[in-house]
C-alpha cells in the first residue's frame, strides 16, 4: 500500500506492484517482452512458450 500511495502522490500513471520475486529491472523487461508479443505477433506469454523461452532468457540477460 505504501508503494501505491507514494507513486499515486507523484501522479505516476502506471503503477506496477512488485511481488518481490524478481527485481524491478527484470519485471520491467518482462512487461516490455509481453508488449512485444503483441507487436511481433508472438504467442501470448511467449517467455514460457517452448519456441521462445530460450530467446527470452538470452534477451533478459542483456543489459
mmCIF file of the N, C-alpha and C atoms, coordinates in Angstrom:
data_MODEL
# 
_entry.id   MODEL 
# 
loop_
_atom_site.group_PDB 
_atom_site.id 
_atom_site.type_symbol 
_atom_site.label_atom_id 
_atom_site.label_alt_id 
_atom_site.label_comp_id 
_atom_site.label_asym_id 
_atom_site.label_entity_id 
_atom_site.label_seq_id 
_atom_site.pdbx_PDB_ins_code 
_atom_site.Cartn_x 
_atom_site.Cartn_y 
_atom_site.Cartn_z 
_atom_site.occupancy 
_atom_site.B_iso_or_equiv 
_atom_site.pdbx_formal_charge 
_atom_site.auth_seq_id 
_atom_site.auth_comp_id 
_atom_site.auth_asym_id 
_atom_site.auth_atom_id 
_atom_site.pdbx_PDB_model_num 
ATOM 1   N N  . UNK A 1 1  ? 0.824  -1.185  0.000   1.00 0.00 ? 1  UNK A N  1 
ATOM 2   C CA . UNK A 1 1  ? 0.000  0.000   0.000   1.00 0.00 ? 1  UNK A CA 1 
ATOM 3   C C  . UNK A 1 1  ? 0.877  1.260   0.000   1.00 0.00 ? 1  UNK A C  1 
ATOM 4   N N  . UNK A 1 2  ? 2.000  1.204   0.723   1.00 0.00 ? 2  UNK A N  1 
ATOM 5   C CA . UNK A 1 2  ? 2.880  2.371   0.802   1.00 0.00 ? 2  UNK A CA 1 
ATOM 6   C C  . UNK A 1 2  ? 3.423  2.740   -0.571  1.00 0.00 ? 2  UNK A C  1 
ATOM 7   N N  . UNK A 1 3  ? 3.826  1.725   -1.335  1.00 0.00 ? 3  UNK A N  1 
ATOM 8   C CA . UNK A 1 3  ? 4.344  1.986   -2.676  1.00 0.00 ? 3  UNK A CA 1 
ATOM 9   C C  . UNK A 1 3  ? 3.271  2.631   -3.540  1.00 0.00 ? 3  UNK A C  1 
ATOM 10  N N  . UNK A 1 4  ? 2.067  2.111   -3.479  1.00 0.00 ? 4  UNK A N  1 
ATOM 11  C CA . UNK A 1 4  ? 0.976  2.683   -4.261  1.00 0.00 ? 4  UNK A CA 1 
ATOM 12  C C  . UNK A 1 4  ? 0.768  4.151   -3.902  1.00 0.00 ? 4  UNK A C  1 
ATOM 13  N N  . UNK A 1 5  ? 0.683  4.446   -2.632  1.00 0.00 ? 5  UNK A N  1 
ATOM 14  C CA . UNK A 1 5  ? 0.436  5.827   -2.212  1.00 0.00 ? 5  UNK A CA 1 
ATOM 15  C C  . UNK A 1 5  ? 1.573  6.753   -2.636  1.00 0.00 ? 5  UNK A C  1 
ATOM 16  N N  . UNK A 1 6  ? 2.797  6.281   -2.497  1.00 0.00 ? 6  UNK A N  1 
ATOM 17  C CA . UNK A 1 6  ? 3.952  7.083   -2.915  1.00 0.00 ? 6  UNK A CA 1 
ATOM 18  C C  . UNK A 1 6  ? 3.863  7.406   -4.408  1.00 0.00 ? 6  UNK A C  1 
ATOM 19  N N  . UNK A 1 7  ? 3.626  6.396   -5.227  1.00 0.00 ? 7  UNK A N  1 
ATOM 20  C CA . UNK A 1 7  ? 3.558  6.594   -6.679  1.00 0.00 ? 7  UNK A CA 1 
ATOM 21  C C  . UNK A 1 7  ? 2.327  7.412   -7.065  1.00 0.00 ? 7  UNK A C  1 
ATOM 22  N N  . UNK A 1 8  ? 1.227  7.188   -6.379  1.00 0.00 ? 8  UNK A N  1 
ATOM 23  C CA . UNK A 1 8  ? -0.006 7.938   -6.639  1.00 0.00 ? 8  UNK A CA 1 
ATOM 24  C C  . UNK A 1 8  ? 0.204  9.428   -6.382  1.00 0.00 ? 8  UNK A C  1 
ATOM 25  N N  . UNK A 1 9  ? 0.854  9.753   -5.286  1.00 0.00 ? 9  UNK A N  1 
ATOM 26  C CA . UNK A 1 9  ? 1.109  11.154  -4.951  1.00 0.00 ? 9  UNK A CA 1 
ATOM 27  C C  . UNK A 1 9  ? 2.095  11.809  -5.918  1.00 0.00 ? 9  UNK A C  1 
ATOM 28  N N  . UNK A 1 10 ? 2.935  10.993  -6.558  1.00 0.00 ? 10 UNK A N  1 
ATOM 29  C CA . UNK A 1 10 ? 3.829  11.519  -7.596  1.00 0.00 ? 10 UNK A CA 1 
ATOM 30  C C  . UNK A 1 10 ? 3.107  11.674  -8.926  1.00 0.00 ? 10 UNK A C  1 
ATOM 31  N N  . UNK A 1 11 ? 1.822  11.268  -8.928  1.00 0.00 ? 11 UNK A N  1 
ATOM 32  C CA . UNK A 1 11 ? 0.974  11.316  -10.117 1.00 0.00 ? 11 UNK A CA 1 
ATOM 33  C C  . UNK A 1 11 ? 1.491  10.413  -11.235 1.00 0.00 ? 11 UNK A C  1 
ATOM 34  N N  . UNK A 1 12 ? 2.112  9.297   -10.840 1.00 0.00 ? 12 UNK A N  1 
ATOM 35  C CA . UNK A 1 12 ? 2.516  8.298   -11.827 1.00 0.00 ? 12 UNK A CA 1 
ATOM 36  C C  . UNK A 1 12 ? 1.262  7.694   -12.439 1.00 0.00 ? 12 UNK A C  1 
ATOM 37  N N  . UNK A 1 13 ? 1.277  7.535   -13.747 1.00 0.00 ? 13 UNK A N  1 
ATOM 38  C CA . UNK A 1 13 ? 0.122  6.964   -14.436 1.00 0.00 ? 13 UNK A CA 1 
ATOM 39  C C  . UNK A 1 13 ? 0.078  5.458   -14.278 1.00 0.00 ? 13 UNK A C  1 
ATOM 40  N N  . UNK A 1 14 ? 1.237  4.816   -14.441 1.00 0.00 ? 14 UNK A N  1 
ATOM 41  C CA . UNK A 1 14 ? 1.315  3.362   -14.298 1.00 0.00 ? 14 UNK A CA 1 
ATOM 42  C C  . UNK A 1 14 ? 1.995  3.033   -12.983 1.00 0.00 ? 14 UNK A C  1 
ATOM 43  N N  . UNK A 1 15 ? 1.390  2.132   -12.259 1.00 0.00 ? 15 UNK A N  1 
ATOM 44  C CA . UNK A 1 15 ? 1.966  1.685   -11.004 1.00 0.00 ? 15 UNK A CA 1 
ATOM 45  C C  . UNK A 1 15 ? 2.024  0.165   -11.055 1.00 0.00 ? 15 UNK A C  1 
ATOM 46  N N  . UNK A 1 16 ? 3.226  -0.378  -11.117 1.00 0.00 ? 16 UNK A N  1 
ATOM 47  C CA . UNK A 1 16 ? 3.369  -1.831  -11.066 1.00 0.00 ? 16 UNK A CA 1 
ATOM 48  C C  . UNK A 1 16 ? 3.691  -2.206  -9.630  1.00 0.00 ? 16 UNK A C  1 
ATOM 49  N N  . UNK A 1 17 ? 3.033  -3.211  -9.161  1.00 0.00 ? 17 UNK A N  1 
ATOM 50  C CA . UNK A 1 17 ? 3.216  -3.640  -7.779  1.00 0.00 ? 17 UNK A CA 1 
ATOM 51  C C  . UNK A 1 17 ? 4.170  -4.823  -7.738  1.00 0.00 ? 17 UNK A C  1 
ATOM 52  N N  . UNK A 1 18 ? 5.328  -4.646  -7.158  1.00 0.00 ? 18 UNK A N  1 
ATOM 53  C CA . UNK A 1 18 ? 6.310  -5.732  -7.119  1.00 0.00 ? 18 UNK A CA 1 
ATOM 54  C C  . UNK A 1 18 ? 5.824  -6.888  -6.254  1.00 0.00 ? 18 UNK A C  1 
ATOM 55  N N  . UNK A 1 19 ? 6.214  -8.089  -6.661  1.00 0.00 ? 19 UNK A N  1 
ATOM 56  C CA . UNK A 1 19 ? 5.877  -9.264  -5.862  1.00 0.00 ? 19 UNK A CA 1 
ATOM 57  C C  . UNK A 1 19 ? 7.086  -9.761  -5.079  1.00 0.00 ? 19 UNK A C  1 
ATOM 58  N N  . UNK A 1 20 ? 8.194  -9.040  -5.210  1.00 0.00 ? 20 UNK A N  1 
ATOM 59  C CA . UNK A 1 20 ? 9.447  -9.365  -4.537  1.00 0.00 ? 20 UNK A CA 1 
ATOM 60  C C  . UNK A 1 20 ? 10.038 -10.703 -4.983  1.00 0.00 ? 20 UNK A C  1 
ATOM 61  N N  . UNK A 1 21 ? 9.527  -11.258 -6.091  1.00 0.00 ? 21 UNK A N  1 
ATOM 62  C CA . UNK A 1 21 ? 10.079 -12.497 -6.633  1.00 0.00 ? 21 UNK A CA 1 
ATOM 63  C C  . UNK A 1 21 ? 11.203 -12.194 -7.619  1.00 0.00 ? 21 UNK A C  1 
ATOM 64  N N  . UNK A 1 22 ? 11.137 -11.033 -8.246  1.00 0.00 ? 22 UNK A N  1 
ATOM 65  C CA . UNK A 1 22 ? 12.163 -10.608 -9.199  1.00 0.00 ? 22 UNK A CA 1 
ATOM 66  C C  . UNK A 1 22 ? 12.486 -9.148  -8.947  1.00 0.00 ? 22 UNK A C  1 
ATOM 67  N N  . UNK A 1 23 ? 13.587 -8.690  -9.536  1.00 0.00 ? 23 UNK A N  1 
ATOM 68  C CA . UNK A 1 23 ? 13.976 -7.289  -9.384  1.00 0.00 ? 23 UNK A CA 1 
ATOM 69  C C  . UNK A 1 23 ? 13.042 -6.402  -10.201 1.00 0.00 ? 23 UNK A C  1 
ATOM 70  N N  . UNK A 1 24 ? 12.940 -5.132  -9.845  1.00 0.00 ? 24 UNK A N  1 
ATOM 71  C CA . UNK A 1 24 ? 12.149 -4.219  -10.674 1.00 0.00 ? 24 UNK A CA 1 
ATOM 72  C C  . UNK A 1 24 ? 12.652 -4.158  -12.118 1.00 0.00 ? 24 UNK A C  1 
ATOM 73  N N  . UNK A 1 25 ? 13.959 -4.289  -12.311 1.00 0.00 ? 25 UNK A N  1 
ATOM 74  C CA . UNK A 1 25 ? 14.515 -4.263  -13.670 1.00 0.00 ? 25 UNK A CA 1 
ATOM 75  C C  . UNK A 1 25 ? 14.022 -5.464  -14.484 1.00 0.00 ? 25 UNK A C  1 
ATOM 76  N N  . UNK A 1 26 ? 14.018 -6.649  -13.880 1.00 0.00 ? 26 UNK A N  1 
ATOM 77  C CA . UNK A 1 26 ? 13.534 -7.831  -14.606 1.00 0.00 ? 26 UNK A CA 1 
ATOM 78  C C  . UNK A 1 26 ? 12.030 -7.740  -14.821 1.00 0.00 ? 26 UNK A C  1 
ATOM 79  N N  . UNK A 1 27 ? 11.316 -7.214  -13.861 1.00 0.00 ? 27 UNK A N  1 
ATOM 80  C CA . UNK A 1 27 ? 9.877  -7.020  -14.018 1.00 0.00 ? 27 UNK A CA 1 
ATOM 81  C C  . UNK A 1 27 ? 9.599  -6.112  -15.214 1.00 0.00 ? 27 UNK A C  1 
ATOM 82  N N  . UNK A 1 28 ? 10.359 -5.038  -15.344 1.00 0.00 ? 28 UNK A N  1 
ATOM 83  C CA . UNK A 1 28 ? 10.190 -4.122  -16.480 1.00 0.00 ? 28 UNK A CA 1 
ATOM 84  C C  . UNK A 1 28 ? 10.494 -4.827  -17.797 1.00 0.00 ? 28 UNK A C  1 
ATOM 85  N N  . UNK A 1 29 ? 11.522 -5.668  -17.803 1.00 0.00 ? 29 UNK A N  1 
ATOM 86  C CA . UNK A 1 29 ? 11.838 -6.418  -19.025 1.00 0.00 ? 29 UNK A CA 1 
ATOM 87  C C  . UNK A 1 29 ? 10.706 -7.375  -19.390 1.00 0.00 ? 29 UNK A C  1 
ATOM 88  N N  . UNK A 1 30 ? 10.128 -8.023  -18.404 1.00 0.00 ? 30 UNK A N  1 
ATOM 89  C CA . UNK A 1 30 ? 9.007  -8.922  -18.670 1.00 0.00 ? 30 UNK A CA 1 
ATOM 90  C C  . UNK A 1 30 ? 7.826  -8.161  -19.265 1.00 0.00 ? 30 UNK A C  1 
ATOM 91  N N  . UNK A 1 31 ? 7.565  -6.991  -18.753 1.00 0.00 ? 31 UNK A N  1 
ATOM 92  C CA . UNK A 1 31 ? 6.469  -6.167  -19.278 1.00 0.00 ? 31 UNK A CA 1 
ATOM 93  C C  . UNK A 1 31 ? 6.760  -5.771  -20.721 1.00 0.00 ? 31 UNK A C  1 
ATOM 94  N N  . UNK A 1 32 ? 7.994  -5.334  -20.986 1.00 0.00 ? 32 UNK A N  1 
ATOM 95  C CA . UNK A 1 32 ? 8.381  -4.950  -22.349 1.00 0.00 ? 32 UNK A CA 1 
ATOM 96  C C  . UNK A 1 32 ? 8.249  -6.143  -23.299 1.00 0.00 ? 32 UNK A C  1 
ATOM 97  N N  . UNK A 1 33 ? 8.720  -7.309  -22.876 1.00 0.00 ? 33 UNK A N  1 
ATOM 98  C CA . UNK A 1 33 ? 8.644  -8.506  -23.715 1.00 0.00 ? 33 UNK A CA 1 
ATOM 99  C C  . UNK A 1 33 ? 7.176  -8.848  -24.015 1.00 0.00 ? 33 UNK A C  1 
ATOM 100 N N  . UNK A 1 34 ? 6.320  -8.778  -23.016 1.00 0.00 ? 34 UNK A N  1 
ATOM 101 C CA . UNK A 1 34 ? 4.904  -9.090  -23.211 1.00 0.00 ? 34 UNK A CA 1 
ATOM 102 C C  . UNK A 1 34 ? 4.255  -8.125  -24.203 1.00 0.00 ? 34 UNK A C  1 
ATOM 103 N N  . UNK A 1 35 ? 4.619  -6.852  -24.148 1.00 0.00 ? 35 UNK A N  1 
ATOM 104 C CA . UNK A 1 35 ? 4.092  -5.887  -25.117 1.00 0.00 ? 35 UNK A CA 1 
ATOM 105 C C  . UNK A 1 35 ? 4.580  -6.237  -26.518 1.00 0.00 ? 35 UNK A C  1 
ATOM 106 N N  . UNK A 1 36 ? 5.824  -6.686  -26.619 1.00 0.00 ? 36 UNK A N  1 
ATOM 107 C CA . UNK A 1 36 ? 6.358  -7.091  -27.915 1.00 0.00 ? 36 UNK A CA 1 
ATOM 108 C C  . UNK A 1 36 ? 5.698  -8.368  -28.432 1.00 0.00 ? 36 UNK A C  1 
ATOM 109 N N  . UNK A 1 37 ? 5.148  -9.188  -27.545 1.00 0.00 ? 37 UNK A N  1 
ATOM 110 C CA . UNK A 1 37 ? 4.368  -10.347 -28.010 1.00 0.00 ? 37 UNK A CA 1 
ATOM 111 C C  . UNK A 1 37 ? 3.259  -9.880  -28.944 1.00 0.00 ? 37 UNK A C  1 
ATOM 112 N N  . UNK A 1 38 ? 2.615  -8.794  -28.592 1.00 0.00 ? 38 UNK A N  1 
ATOM 113 C CA . UNK A 1 38 ? 1.521  -8.253  -29.403 1.00 0.00 ? 38 UNK A CA 1 
ATOM 114 C C  . UNK A 1 38 ? 2.062  -7.695  -30.712 1.00 0.00 ? 38 UNK A C  1 
ATOM 115 N N  . UNK A 1 39 ? 3.069  -6.852  -30.624 1.00 0.00 ? 39 UNK A N  1 
ATOM 116 C CA . UNK A 1 39 ? 3.608  -6.169  -31.799 1.00 0.00 ? 39 UNK A CA 1 
ATOM 117 C C  . UNK A 1 39 ? 4.213  -7.153  -32.795 1.00 0.00 ? 39 UNK A C  1 
ATOM 118 N N  . UNK A 1 40 ? 4.889  -8.180  -32.293 1.00 0.00 ? 40 UNK A N  1 
ATOM 119 C CA . UNK A 1 40 ? 5.564  -9.135  -33.160 1.00 0.00 ? 40 UNK A CA 1 
ATOM 120 C C  . UNK A 1 40 ? 4.722  -10.381 -33.448 1.00 0.00 ? 40 UNK A C  1 
ATOM 121 N N  . UNK A 1 41 ? 3.494  -10.388 -32.955 1.00 0.00 ? 41 UNK A N  1 
ATOM 122 C CA . UNK A 1 41 ? 2.567  -11.499 -33.175 1.00 0.00 ? 41 UNK A CA 1 
ATOM 123 C C  . UNK A 1 41 ? 3.134  -12.835 -32.681 1.00 0.00 ? 41 UNK A C  1 
ATOM 124 N N  . UNK A 1 42 ? 3.790  -12.770 -31.523 1.00 0.00 ? 42 UNK A N  1 
ATOM 125 C CA . UNK A 1 42 ? 4.245  -13.999 -30.878 1.00 0.00 ? 42 UNK A CA 1 
ATOM 126 C C  . UNK A 1 42 ? 3.090  -14.557 -30.060 1.00 0.00 ? 42 UNK A C  1 
ATOM 127 N N  . UNK A 1 43 ? 3.196  -15.821 -29.626 1.00 0.00 ? 43 UNK A N  1 
ATOM 128 C CA . UNK A 1 43 ? 2.162  -16.356 -28.732 1.00 0.00 ? 43 UNK A CA 1 
ATOM 129 C C  . UNK A 1 43 ? 2.099  -15.545 -27.431 1.00 0.00 ? 43 UNK A C  1 
ATOM 130 N N  . UNK A 1 44 ? 0.925  -15.464 -26.858 1.00 0.00 ? 44 UNK A N  1 
ATOM 131 C CA . UNK A 1 44 ? 0.774  -14.777 -25.571 1.00 0.00 ? 44 UNK A CA 1 
ATOM 132 C C  . UNK A 1 44 ? 1.680  -15.435 -24.531 1.00 0.00 ? 44 UNK A C  1 
ATOM 133 N N  . UNK A 1 45 ? 2.276  -14.630 -23.683 1.00 0.00 ? 45 UNK A N  1 
ATOM 134 C CA . UNK A 1 45 ? 3.198  -15.110 -22.648 1.00 0.00 ? 45 UNK A CA 1 
ATOM 135 C C  . UNK A 1 45 ? 4.291  -15.985 -23.242 1.00 0.00 ? 45 UNK A C  1 
ATOM 136 N N  . UNK A 1 46 ? 4.832  -15.520 -24.359 1.00 0.00 ? 46 UNK A N  1 
ATOM 137 C CA . UNK A 1 46 ? 5.815  -16.308 -25.100 1.00 0.00 ? 46 UNK A CA 1 
ATOM 138 C C  . UNK A 1 46 ? 7.067  -16.620 -24.291 1.00 0.00 ? 46 UNK A C  1 
ATOM 139 N N  . UNK A 1 47 ? 7.328  -15.880 -23.231 1.00 0.00 ? 47 UNK A N  1 
ATOM 140 C CA . UNK A 1 47 ? 8.537  -16.174 -22.454 1.00 0.00 ? 47 UNK A CA 1 
ATOM 141 C C  . UNK A 1 47 ? 8.477  -17.563 -21.839 1.00 0.00 ? 47 UNK A C  1 
ATOM 142 N N  . UNK A 1 48 ? 7.299  -18.157 -21.773 1.00 0.00 ? 48 UNK A N  1 
ATOM 143 C CA . UNK A 1 48 ? 7.154  -19.520 -21.278 1.00 0.00 ? 48 UNK A CA 1 
ATOM 144 C C  . UNK A 1 48 ? 6.936  -20.526 -22.406 1.00 0.00 ? 48 UNK A C  1 
ATOM 145 N N  . UNK A 1 49 ? 6.750  -20.046 -23.617 1.00 0.00 ? 49 UNK A N  1 
ATOM 146 C CA . UNK A 1 49 ? 6.471  -20.928 -24.762 1.00 0.00 ? 49 UNK A CA 1 
ATOM 147 C C  . UNK A 1 49 ? 7.752  -21.659 -25.159 1.00 0.00 ? 49 UNK A C  1 
ATOM 148 N N  . UNK A 1 50 ? 7.683  -22.961 -25.451 1.00 0.00 ? 50 UNK A N  1 
ATOM 149 C CA . UNK A 1 50 ? 8.895  -23.718 -25.791 1.00 0.00 ? 50 UNK A CA 1 
ATOM 150 C C  . UNK A 1 50 ? 9.688  -23.128 -26.960 1.00 0.00 ? 50 UNK A C  1 
ATOM 151 N N  . UNK A 1 51 ? 9.003  -22.515 -27.912 1.00 0.00 ? 51 UNK A N  1 
ATOM 152 C CA . UNK A 1 51 ? 9.695  -21.946 -29.071 1.00 0.00 ? 51 UNK A CA 1 
ATOM 153 C C  . UNK A 1 51 ? 10.359 -20.603 -28.784 1.00 0.00 ? 51 UNK A C  1 
ATOM 154 N N  . UNK A 1 52 ? 10.025 -19.969 -27.670 1.00 0.00 ? 52 UNK A N  1 
ATOM 155 C CA . UNK A 1 52 ? 10.520 -18.622 -27.382 1.00 0.00 ? 52 UNK A CA 1 
ATOM 156 C C  . UNK A 1 52 ? 11.258 -18.480 -26.063 1.00 0.00 ? 52 UNK A C  1 
ATOM 157 N N  . UNK A 1 53 ? 11.126 -19.443 -25.156 1.00 0.00 ? 53 UNK A N  1 
ATOM 158 C CA . UNK A 1 53 ? 11.676 -19.247 -23.802 1.00 0.00 ? 53 UNK A CA 1 
ATOM 159 C C  . UNK A 1 53 ? 13.185 -19.060 -23.789 1.00 0.00 ? 53 UNK A C  1 
ATOM 160 N N  . UNK A 1 54 ? 13.914 -19.760 -24.666 1.00 0.00 ? 54 UNK A N  1 
ATOM 161 C CA . UNK A 1 54 ? 15.369 -19.583 -24.704 1.00 0.00 ? 54 UNK A CA 1 
ATOM 162 C C  . UNK A 1 54 ? 15.744 -18.199 -25.222 1.00 0.00 ? 54 UNK A C  1 
ATOM 163 N N  . UNK A 1 55 ? 15.019 -17.725 -26.232 1.00 0.00 ? 55 UNK A N  1 
ATOM 164 C CA . UNK A 1 55 ? 15.289 -16.380 -26.749 1.00 0.00 ? 55 UNK A CA 1 
ATOM 165 C C  . UNK A 1 55 ? 14.988 -15.328 -25.686 1.00 0.00 ? 55 UNK A C  1 
ATOM 166 N N  . UNK A 1 56 ? 13.891 -15.522 -24.939 1.00 0.00 ? 56 UNK A N  1 
ATOM 167 C CA . UNK A 1 56 ? 13.589 -14.586 -23.857 1.00 0.00 ? 56 UNK A CA 1 
ATOM 168 C C  . UNK A 1 56 ? 14.707 -14.584 -22.824 1.00 0.00 ? 56 UNK A C  1 
ATOM 169 N N  . UNK A 1 57 ? 15.182 -15.766 -22.450 1.00 0.00 ? 57 UNK A N  1 
ATOM 170 C CA . UNK A 1 57 ? 16.247 -15.867 -21.448 1.00 0.00 ? 57 UNK A CA 1 
ATOM 171 C C  . UNK A 1 57 ? 17.503 -15.125 -21.905 1.00 0.00 ? 57 UNK A C  1 
ATOM 172 N N  . UNK A 1 58 ? 17.869 -15.292 -23.166 1.00 0.00 ? 58 UNK A N  1 
ATOM 173 C CA . UNK A 1 58 ? 19.039 -14.566 -23.700 1.00 0.00 ? 58 UNK A CA 1 
ATOM 174 C C  . UNK A 1 58 ? 18.782 -13.058 -23.680 1.00 0.00 ? 58 UNK A C  1 
ATOM 175 N N  . UNK A 1 59 ? 17.613 -12.669 -24.137 1.00 0.00 ? 59 UNK A N  1 
ATOM 176 C CA . UNK A 1 59 ? 17.265 -11.249 -24.208 1.00 0.00 ? 59 UNK A CA 1 
ATOM 177 C C  . UNK A 1 59 ? 17.249 -10.620 -22.805 1.00 0.00 ? 59 UNK A C  1 
ATOM 178 N N  . UNK A 1 60 ? 16.697 -11.348 -21.845 1.00 0.00 ? 60 UNK A N  1 
ATOM 179 C CA . UNK A 1 60 ? 16.585 -10.825 -20.486 1.00 0.00 ? 60 UNK A CA 1 
ATOM 180 C C  . UNK A 1 60 ? 17.955 -10.657 -19.817 1.00 0.00 ? 60 UNK A C  1 
ATOM 181 N N  . UNK A 1 61 ? 18.940 -11.419 -20.252 1.00 0.00 ? 61 UNK A N  1 
ATOM 182 C CA . UNK A 1 61 ? 20.295 -11.315 -19.696 1.00 0.00 ? 61 UNK A CA 1 
ATOM 183 C C  . UNK A 1 61 ? 21.030 -10.065 -20.176 1.00 0.00 ? 61 UNK A C  1 
ATOM 184 N N  . UNK A 1 62 ? 20.574 -9.505  -21.292 1.00 0.00 ? 62 UNK A N  1 
ATOM 185 C CA . UNK A 1 62 ? 21.206 -8.303  -21.822 1.00 0.00 ? 62 UNK A CA 1 
ATOM 186 C C  . UNK A 1 62 ? 20.893 -7.115  -20.918 1.00 0.00 ? 62 UNK A C  1 
ATOM 187 N N  . UNK A 1 63 ? 21.800 -6.178  -20.870 1.00 0.00 ? 63 UNK A N  1 
ATOM 188 C CA . UNK A 1 63 ? 21.552 -5.007  -20.014 1.00 0.00 ? 63 UNK A CA 1 
ATOM 189 C C  . UNK A 1 63 ? 20.698 -3.984  -20.668 1.00 0.00 ? 63 UNK A C  1 
# 
